[in-house]
Amino acid sequence: MKRNDFIRKGLLAAAGFYIVPRHVLGKGFIAPSDKLSIAAIGIGGKGEVDVNYIAGSGRTDIAYLCDVDDRRAAPIRGKFPSAKYYKDYRELLDKEHKHIDAISISTPDHMHAVIGMASMQLGKHVYIQKPLTHDIYEARMLTQAAARYKVVTQMGNQGASGDGVRQLIDWYRAGIVGDITEVYCFTNRPVWPQGIQWPDRKTSVPAELDWNLWLGTAPYKDYVDNLVPFNWRGWWDYGTGALGDMGCHIIAPAFQVLELGYPTEAECSVGSVYVGEFKAGYFPDSCPPSSHIILKFKGVGGKPDVKLHWMDGGIQPERPDELGPSEVFGDGDNATYFIGTKGKMMCATYGQDPQLLPTSRTAQTKVPQTIARVPGADQSGHYNSWVEACLAGYGSDKEKNLSSNFKVAGPLTESVLMGNLAIRSYDVRRARADGKGYDFPGRHMKLLWDGANMKITNFDEANQFVRRTYRQGWSL
């Protein structure tokens, strides 16, 4: 035998010992090649929840962990001790991108877009917590990037994959409530401080926290207590307020049921904190303690236009006449409430507990199932379907049918953030009033929105909030 033939046949024989049919490995065994290598960026709080659900699919390997705060990272690091740990996501992506298939991102809102974009540019599938981004421009850019880089995407509004929303869709398609013309969405949030002045006393940065990395795209400020890890939500530099936190959960059922696009109009009114006799506090760096936002949408498929109300800070609409005096409106603190030409329906947070009104109609009404349910108990289906879509690949049926891929989540996030643009525009007009407080010009101004071009057409100063300016050294 010639030497080359001997080596070739020897290698083939050796390979035969290592390439073993999967059935030989045992029932339920998943080959390493059939698992996603996952990097998780932002692993405290909700990020910890995300990692646990993604790991629970059984089709993933939690290979890399990243967080700017070692304190918050400790629980998940302890659970996945073999995962390599980084503090700076840029170093993680630079050194490990060849070994990563998909990335979970659960940082404060102001960092979602830059991390998500950097990940997609490397061809990585991404799961990004809600809201998808901090501002409207970022949401549009990430939506376009998902298609450009052909990656599988999902936003973390897990109720979008629930049976409740699908039951609402079935009722609507069956004509049970007629044409829906008005929707009320409300929440008890914020449950963190809003409408307050930025603290004037700086304190020492904890040794475990990289404060500069935590600030990221946001303007530099000295570290203050009680901002990290949760109360950042109430400050415009980092968070998106009660609307950004809960809007992607509570407004999402309306988007899915009615197939809404970009809003055409927005207006708002906001609550104030009173700091002295007849004097309203004005703190434009902080989200308001309460708000009522009205967004208008063009009807789809010949349906009438839709007026969508958002209420936070505990504000709620009038209870439906069809709801019994002792029955719970939504879940008591949160609800999505639909008013149609033939009837009404509602659900709780995440689209749970869908009900026709009066509620006695719920059990009595049977309609065909027009939309497939997502397998998986509680929230797991939302995560598992993303994992399965990543394994199937971009353009697969599993990817196209994801409940909140960026083709869906992008426009939803833009509409949610349109409400915040209205709030901040309100602040601009208020500042013009030279401290007149509750009596200032343009209080109830209506903003006209050109969704395709991301532009307010009747108040140019509002357009500064479509796209924020990053701190030097950061870019999308």
N, C-alpha and C positions, 0 to 999 in steps of 0.2 A: 504494500500500500504506500502511495506517495505520502510524504510528510504532510502536505497541505490537506489532502483528503482525510488523513488520520486526525488532524486537529479539528477539521470541520465536523466530522462524525462524532468525535469526542465531545465537542461543545453541544451538539444536538442531543446527545445522550444525557449529558448533564442537565440540560434544560428540561428534559423530560421528567426529571426528578423534582423540579421546582414548579413547573406549570401544571398545577393539579386542578382537575375539574372541581367546580364550586360545590357540587353535591357531595363530593368526598369529604369536604371540610365540615359538614354537619348542617343540620336544619337550623335556619335562622342566622347562619354566619354571613356577615357582610364583608366582602373583601376590601382591603384598604383602598383599592383603586375605585371602589364604588362609594367612597365617603368624601364629603367636602372638607377641605382643610380651611378652618375658620379662624379669622382674626377678629377680636372684639375690641373696639375702641370706645372707652367710657364704660366702665364695668361696675360702678357702684349704683345703688338704688335701682332705677328701672333697667339700667344696663345689666345688673346682676340677674334680674328676672329674665331678660332677653337671652342671656347666655344659657341659663338653665333650660329654657324652652327649646332653644336651638339644639342643645346637647341632647335633650330628651327625645328628639326625633329618631335617634339611633343611626342616622345616616351622616353624622358629622364627626369631625375630630377638632376639638377646641385646641388649636396649636399655638396661638399667640394672643396675649392679653396686653392691653395698653390703657394707662390712666395717668393723669397728671397728679393724682392724689393717692399716695400709698395707703392712707387710712381707708379710703373707700374701696381700694382694690383688694384689700386683705381677704375678705370672705371668699371671693371667686378664685383668687390665687391659691388659697388653701384647698379648694375643691378640685382644682386642675393643676396640681403641682408640676406636672411635666410641661405645661405651656410656658413658652419663653415670654418674658415680661419686658415691656418698654414703657417709658414715660412720654416720649415724643412720638406721635404717630408718623411724622415725617421720616424719622430714623427707622421705624418699623417697616414702612413701605419701601424705603430705599434698600434695606438689607434683606428683607424676607419676601418681597413681592413674587419671586419665582416659585415660592412654596405655598402661596395662598390662593384659594379658589374664590372665597366669598368673605365679605366683611360686614359685621354688625356695628352700627354707629349709634351710640346713645349718650352723647355729650350734651351740655347746654345748647340751646337753640342757635346761638350765634356762631357755632362751629360746625353745624351740620353740613352746610354747603361746601366749604373748602375741603373737608375730609371726604365727603361723598364724591366730589368731582375728581380729586386726586386718585381715589380708588377706582372710579370708572375709567379714567384715562389709562390705567394699567390693565384694563380688561377684567376687573373684578366685579362679581355680582355684589349688590349691596342691599342691606336691610337698614333703613334709617328711621329712627323714632320720630313720632309726630311732635310738632309740625315739621313737615319735610324740610323747611328752611325758615330763616329769620325774616326775609323780605321777598317781595313778589318777583323781582328780577332773578334772584337765586333759584326760585322754584321753576321759572321758565327755563333757565339754563340747565338745570339738572334733568328736567323732562326731556329736553332736546338731546342731552348727552347720553341718556340711557339708550335712545334709538341709534345715536351715532356710533357708540361703542359696542352696541349689541350685547348688553348685559341684562341680567334678570334683576328686577327691582321690586321692593315692597316697602311701603311705609307702615310704621308701627301703630296703626289704628285698628287694633285687633277685632273690634266689633264689626268691621266691614266684612269679615268672613263668617259672621254668625248666622244662625238660622233665623233670628228675629228680623233682620233686614230683608231677608229673602221672603219671609211671610208677608211683610208689608208690600213688597214688589208684586207678589202673587195677587193680593187683594186689589191693588191698584190696577193691574193689567186686566183683572176680571171685571172692572168697572164698579166695584162695590161702593166706592166713595165718590165716584164721578171724576170730574176734573178738579185737581187740587190747585187752588189759587193763592193760598196763604199758608205759611208754615211758621210756627213759633218754636224756637230752640232756647232753652234756658238752663242755667247752672247756678249752684251756690258758690262757685269759685269767684274770687280768689279766697283761698284759705291760708294765704301768706300776705305780708304787708304790701299794700299798694296805696298810691296817693300820698306818699310821704317824702320828706326831704332827705337827700343823701346824707349819711352820717358824716359829721365833721371831725370825728376822732379816729385817726388811724391806729392800728395795732400791729403787733408783730405777726409776720407770716409763719404759720406752722411749718416745722422743719420737713414734714412729709409732703407738703404741697409745693409744686412749681407754679407760683403765682403768675409769672410772665406767660407761661404756656397756657394756663387757664384763661387768661385774658385773650390770648390769640388775636383774632381780628378786631377786637373791641379797643377803644381808646385806652391809653394807660391811665390808671388811677391807683392810688395807694390802697393796700389791702384793708378791708374793714371786717369786723365780726358779723356773723349772722347773714352773710351773703352766700357762702359756700356751706353746704352742698345744695340748698333748696331755694332760698329766698331770692336768688337771682331772677326768678321768673317775673318778678314785679318791676324790673328795671329794663328800659328800652334797649340799653346797650347789649344786653345779654338774652333777655327773654321776650316773650310775645304776650304776656299777661294771661288773664283768664281765658280770653278768646283763643289764643294760640294753644293753650294747654288742653282745653276741653272742646274747642270748636271742631277739631278733626274727628272727634268721637260723636258729637251731638248733631252737627250739621251734615255729617257723612250720610246718614239715612236718607235725608232729603235729596242729596246729590244722586244716590243710587236709585231711589224710587223714581225721581223725576228726570234723571239724566241731564242735570243742569250743566251749563257751560260757564263762561265768564259773566259776572254781573254787568249790568249796564248803568246802574245808578247806586249811590251809597249816601246815607245820611246818618247822623248819630246825635245822641245827647249823652252826657256823662255826669256822674256824681262828683261831689267835692267833699273834701275834709275841711271842717271849720276849725280854724286855729284861734279865733277870737270873736268877740261879739260882732255879728253881722259881717264877718270877714272870711271869705273862702280862701283856703290854702291853694296855691297854684304851684305845682311841682312837675314841670314838663319832662324831667328825667325819669319819672315814675309813671307806670300805667295807672289809670284811674281806679278808684275803689269800686265803681259800678258803671255800667254803660248799657245803652239800648241802641242797637244798630239795625238799620233797615237796608237790605240789599234787594234790588229788583233784577229779575232774570227774564229773558225772552222764553216763551213757551217752546217746547220741542214737539215737532211732528204735528203742527196745527193746534196744539194745546194752548190754553190761555197763558198769559204772562203770570209769573209767580212773584209774590212779595214774601221775603224771608226775614223774620225778626230774630235778632240775637239779643238775649238779656242775661247779664251776669251780676254778681254781687248780691244775689238773693232776690232780684226782681223777677216776678213771674206774671204771665198774662192772666186775664180773667179765666177762672175755671170754666170748662165747658158745661153747658146746661145739662148735657147728657150724662155727666159724671156724677154719681151719687155723692151725697154730702160727706160720707165717711170713706169714700174710695180715694186711693192715692193717685195723685196727678203725676204720671211718669213714675219715678221712684221717690218722689217727694222733694228732692233737691234738684233733679235734672230730668229733662224730657225733651222729646221731639214730638210736636203736636201738629197734625195735618188737618186742614179744613178744606173739604171738597164740596162740590155742588150737590152731591147726593148723600154725603155722610162725613164722618170724622174718624180718625184713628190716631194712635199715639204709641210711643215706646219709651223705655227708660234709657239710661246711659248705655252706650255701645249697641243700641238697637235691641236691647233685651226686652223681654216681656211685652211683645206687640199686642195691642188691644184695639178692637173696634169699639166705637161708642154708640149707644150705651154698651158697657162691657159684656152684657148678656149676649150680644150678637157674636162675640168672638167664637164661642164654642158651637154656636148654631150655624155658622157660615162655613161652607166647604167649597173650595175652589181648586181648579187644577194646579199642579205644581209646574211653574213655567221656568224656574231657574234651579239648577242643580245645587244641592247643599254641599258645603265643604266638610269632608270627613275630619273628625277630631273633636274630642271633648273640650269644654270650656274655651280657652284661648289657643290651645295647641294647634288647631287647624290652620290658623293664620301663619304660624311659623313653619309648620310641616309642609304646607303647600308651597311656600317659598323655597324651602330646601329641595323638595321634589322638582320644582321648576328649574332650579339651578342645575340639578343633575341632568334634566332633560334638555336644557339649553334654551337660549334666546330664540324666539320664534316658534317654539313648540306649543302645543295646545295647552300644556300646563302653565306655561309662561303667559300666554294670551288670556287665560282665564283667572289669573290672580286677581283678588278682590281689590287690591290697592297698589298695583304697579304704578309707575310714575305717570303713565298715560291717564290714569284715574286720579292719583294722589296729587299730581302737579296742579291741575286746574282747581281741585278742591282746596289745596293749600293757598293758592293765589286768592281765591274768594274769601277764605278765612282772613288772610292778611289784608285784604281790601278793607275789612272792618277796622283793622288797626290803622290803616292809612287814613281812614275817615276820622278816627280819634285824634291822630296826631295833627291832621289838618285843622281840626277843631282847636287844638292847642295853639297853632299858628295864629288863627283868627283871634283867639283870646288874648294872645300877647299883644296884638295890635291895639287892644282896648285900653292900654296904659293903666292896668290895674283896676279897671271898673268892675272886675269880678263877674257877677252873674248877669250884668247888663252890657253886652258887647255886640258889635255889628256882626252879622253873618252867623249867629249862633246855630241856626238850623239850616245852614246852607246845604244844598243838594249837590253832590259831586257827580259829574258825568264821566263815565269810564269807557275808554276805547281799549277793550281787552286785547285785541290783536296786536296793538302797538304799545300796550302797557303805559297808557298816558291818560291823565285827567285832562279833559279838554276845556274846562271852564274855570280852573283855579290853578294856575301854573305852579304856585308855591307848594302845592301838595305833592308834586312830582318828585321832590327831594326824598320822599319816603318810599319811593318805588325801589330804589337801589341805594344802599348805604355805602359810605366810604370806609374801606378797611384801614386799619393801622398800617403804617409803613412796614414793608417786609412781608405782607400777606396779600394774596391775590386768589381769584377764583380760577 
